[in-house]
């Protein structure tokens, strides 16, 4: 079954969940870096580069894994991963 405009809007709404996960992961990383900068003054760039690069990598992996089904549906123009209320009949 091919996608129409409503299906694409629904997929984009479902992809928001991954944005929230990425924001939460990055906010934890930012809080950790701020803690290191404020309370441990010895070489803060080591913490900034090491922790932030790993946090960004983890959040990108989470984004890709959460949205891979939806991105594949948009790429294939096929409705595989979304369930609309009228599909169950």
Secondary structure, 3 states (H helix, E strand, C coil): CECCHHHHHHHHHHCHHHHHHHHHHHHHHHHHHHHHHHHCCCCHHHHHHHHHHHHHHHHHHHHHHHHHHHHHHHHHCECCCCCCHHHCC
